[in-house]
Amino acid sequence: MTTRSIGRRDGEVQAENIFASAPSNRNLEKFQNHGCKTTHCNLQVVKNCTFLFLATKPYILPAVLQQMAPAVTPKHVVISMAAGVSLQSLEELLPAGTKVLRVMLNLPCEVQSGAILLAQGSCAGEQDVALLKRLLSPCGLVEEAPESYLDIHTGLSGSGVAYVYTFAEALAEGAVKMGMPGDMAYKMAAQTLLGGAKMILETGEHPAVLRSAVCTPGGTTIHALHELEKGTLRATVMNAVEAATTRARELGKR
């Protein structure tokens, strides 16, 4: 968890009920500042908690699981946030029958506007999925999907935030070029992206339909869109999602 999302604002999860483990105090300081329990012993967390969130680098995870395994019982639900480590690999390193889920988040979870995708292992049930969704829902949109979608989600939403920031920067600097002050341009660019995204989610309309609603014959928007098409914006973005997804799959095979 990040410093902004420790505990639930609605009070359902209190900070004192969160037990965090990390090798160094530097990684635990933010939890301590918010009133969470902390330790350097992973087994201590396993023995005192039911929902176990694993937020480690993928190459470290097998060693952590081997350390935890002797204390894991049927009551535990293990949730991995590590990219590329499959449900099958997780289940093989834990006692038979362990309930395992994978979850992939993105940076805007810090401001409760994230895009979160989860996949359940062979022994996890719908009740486990429902509870995890409820726990994560204050962080943003939470959806369940087949595990094969998680790498795509990395390319779309995990890395995609960087694409959005790049576009926001270019959008604002276009306005600066035309004479608008930078501070105002960046605020307006951000609000434009926020409003456009909200309309997609709330209306359920295809983006192409909403785009057409902005265009008028011979108007400013259609002229601007023509310039974007000259720069192959859509093809470039699609290629970016493909490249990030492919890289996520490669990392998962290591």
C-alpha positions in Angstrom: 0.0 0.0 0.0 1.0 3.6 -0.5 1.1 6.3 2.2 -2.2 7.7 0.8 -4.1 4.5 0.9 -3.1 3.0 4.2 -6.4 2.1 5.9 -9.8 2.7 4.4 -11.3 6.2 4.5 -14.7 4.6 5.2 -13.3 3.0 8.3 -13.8 -0.6 7.1 -10.1 -1.3 7.4 -8.3 0.4 10.3 -4.5 1.1 10.1 -3.9 -0.8 13.3 -5.3 -3.9 11.6 -2.6 -3.7 8.9 0.6 -5.6 9.6 3.5 -4.8 7.3 6.8 -6.7 6.9 9.9 -5.5 5.1 13.7 -6.1 5.4 14.5 -2.5 6.5 13.0 0.2 8.6 13.2 2.5 5.6 10.5 0.5 3.9 8.4 0.4 7.0 8.5 4.0 8.0 5.5 5.1 6.1 3.4 2.3 7.7 4.6 3.2 11.1 3.7 6.8 10.6 0.2 5.8 9.9 -0.2 3.6 12.9 0.2 0.2 11.3 1.9 -2.7 13.0 5.3 -3.6 11.5 7.9 -6.3 11.6 10.9 -7.7 9.8 9.6 -11.2 10.1 7.3 -12.4 7.3 6.2 -15.4 9.4 4.9 -13.1 12.1 2.5 -11.5 9.5 1.4 -14.9 8.3 0.5 -16.0 11.8 -1.5 -12.9 12.6 -3.3 -12.1 9.3 -5.7 -13.8 7.0 -5.3 -11.7 3.8 -1.6 -11.7 2.8 -0.6 -9.1 0.1 2.8 -9.8 -1.5 4.3 -6.7 -2.9 7.9 -7.8 -3.8 10.0 -7.8 -6.9 9.3 -10.9 -9.0 12.7 -12.4 -8.5 12.4 -12.2 -4.7 8.9 -13.7 -4.5 9.9 -17.4 -4.7 12.2 -17.1 -1.6 9.5 -15.2 0.3 6.9 -17.9 -0.5 9.2 -20.7 0.6 9.7 -18.9 3.9 6.0 -18.4 4.3 4.7 -21.8 3.2 5.1 -23.7 6.5 2.7 -21.2 8.2 0.1 -20.9 5.5 -3.2 -22.6 6.3 -6.5 -23.0 4.5 -7.8 -19.9 6.2 -5.3 -17.7 4.4 -5.8 -15.8 1.1 -2.6 -15.0 -0.7 -2.7 -12.0 -3.1 0.3 -11.4 -5.3 1.1 -8.0 -6.7 4.3 -9.2 -8.4 4.4 -8.8 -12.2 4.9 -11.9 -14.3 4.7 -14.6 -11.6 1.8 -16.9 -12.7 -0.9 -18.3 -10.5 0.4 -21.7 -11.2 3.9 -20.8 -10.0 2.4 -19.3 -6.8 0.3 -22.3 -6.1 3.3 -24.7 -6.7 5.3 -22.8 -4.0 2.5 -22.9 -1.4 0.7 -25.7 0.3 -1.8 -27.6 -1.8 -5.2 -26.0 -1.7 -4.0 -22.5 -0.8 -6.3 -19.7 -2.0 -4.3 -17.5 -4.4 -5.1 -14.4 -6.4 -3.1 -12.0 -8.5 -3.8 -8.3 -8.8 -2.3 -5.6 -11.0 -2.7 -2.0 -10.0 -1.5 1.3 -11.5 -0.1 4.6 -10.1 -3.4 6.6 -9.9 -4.5 4.2 -7.1 -2.6 6.8 -5.0 -5.4 9.3 -5.6 -8.3 6.7 -5.5 -8.6 6.7 -9.3 -6.7 3.6 -10.3 -7.4 0.8 -12.7 -7.1 -2.6 -11.0 -7.4 -6.1 -12.6 -7.5 -9.3 -10.6 -7.4 -13.0 -11.4 -8.2 -15.9 -9.2 -6.3 -19.2 -8.7 -7.8 -22.6 -8.9 -8.7 -22.8 -5.2 -9.9 -19.2 -4.6 -13.6 -18.8 -4.4 -16.1 -16.1 -5.5 -16.3 -15.0 -1.8 -12.6 -14.3 -1.8 -12.8 -12.3 -5.1 -15.8 -10.3 -3.7 -14.0 -9.5 -0.5 -10.8 -8.4 -2.4 -12.9 -6.2 -4.7 -14.5 -4.6 -1.7 -11.2 -4.0 0.0 -9.6 -2.4 -3.2 -12.7 -0.5 -4.4 -11.7 2.8 -2.8 -8.5 2.7 -4.9 -10.5 3.0 -8.2 -12.1 0.7 -10.8 -11.7 -3.0 -9.9 -12.4 -5.7 -12.4 -11.9 -9.5 -12.5 -10.5 -11.2 -15.7 -8.7 -14.3 -16.9 -5.0 -14.3 -15.9 -4.0 -13.9 -19.5 -5.4 -10.4 -19.4 -3.0 -9.2 -16.7 0.0 -8.6 -19.0 -2.3 -6.7 -21.4 -3.5 -4.7 -18.4 0.1 -3.9 -17.7 0.5 -2.6 -21.2 -2.8 -0.7 -21.2 -3.2 0.7 -17.7 0.1 0.1 -15.9 2.3 1.6 -18.5 -0.6 3.5 -20.1 -0.5 6.1 -17.3 2.9 7.2 -18.8 1.4 7.5 -22.2 -1.4 9.8 -20.8 1.2 12.0 -19.0 3.1 12.3 -22.3 0.0 13.3 -24.1 -1.0 15.7 -21.4 2.4 17.4 -21.5 2.2 17.7 -25.3 -1.4 19.0 -25.1 -0.4 21.7 -22.6 2.7 22.7 -24.4 0.7 23.2 -27.6 -1.3 25.7 -25.6 1.8 27.3 -24.2 3.1 27.7 -27.7 0.0 29.6 -28.6 0.3 32.0 -25.7 -1.4 30.4 -22.6 0.6 30.5 -19.3 2.1 27.1 -18.4 0.3 26.6 -15.1 -3.1 27.2 -16.6 -2.3 25.1 -19.6 -1.4 22.0 -17.5 -4.5 22.4 -15.4 -6.7 22.6 -18.4 -5.0 19.7 -20.1 -5.4 17.5 -17.0 -9.1 18.5 -16.6 -9.7 17.8 -20.3 -8.3 14.3 -19.9 -10.3 13.8 -16.7 -13.5 14.9 -18.2 -13.1 12.9 -21.4 -12.4 9.7 -19.4 -15.4 10.4 -17.1 -17.7 10.7 -20.1 -16.6 7.3 -21.5 -17.2 5.6 -18.1 -20.5 7.3 -17.3 -22.2 7.3 -20.7 -20.9 3.9 -21.8 -20.5 5.3 -25.3 -17.7 4.2 -27.6 -14.9 6.8 -27.7 -15.5 7.2 -31.5 -19.1 8.2 -30.8 -18.1 10.8 -28.3 -15.3 12.1 -30.6 -17.9 12.6 -33.4 -20.0 14.6 -31.0 -17.2 17.2 -30.7 -16.6 17.5 -34.4 -18.6 20.0 -36.5 -18.2 20.2 -40.3 -15.3 22.5 -41.1 -14.7 23.2 -37.5 -11.5 23.4 -35.3 -11.7 19.8 -34.0 -11.8 18.0 -37.4 -8.8 20.1 -38.6 -6.9 19.2 -35.4 -7.8 15.5 -35.8 -6.5 15.5 -39.3 -3.1 16.6 -37.9 -3.2 13.7 -35.4 -3.9 11.2 -38.1 -1.0 12.6 -40.2 1.2 11.7 -37.2 -0.3 8.2 -36.9 -1.3 8.8 -33.3 -3.6 5.9 -33.1 -1.2 3.4 -34.6 1.6 4.7 -32.4 -0.4 4.2 -29.2 -1.6 0.8 -30.3 2.0 -0.2 -30.9 3.0 1.1 -27.5 0.4 -1.0 -25.8 1.6 -4.0 -27.8 5.3 -3.4 -26.9 4.6 -3.0 -23.2 2.4 -6.2 -23.2 5.1 -8.2 -25.0 7.7 -7.0 -22.6 5.5 -7.9 -19.6 5.1 -11.5 -21.1 8.9 -11.7 -21.5 9.5 -10.7 -17.9 7.1 -13.4 -16.8 9.1 -16.1 -18.5 12.3 -15.4 -16.7 
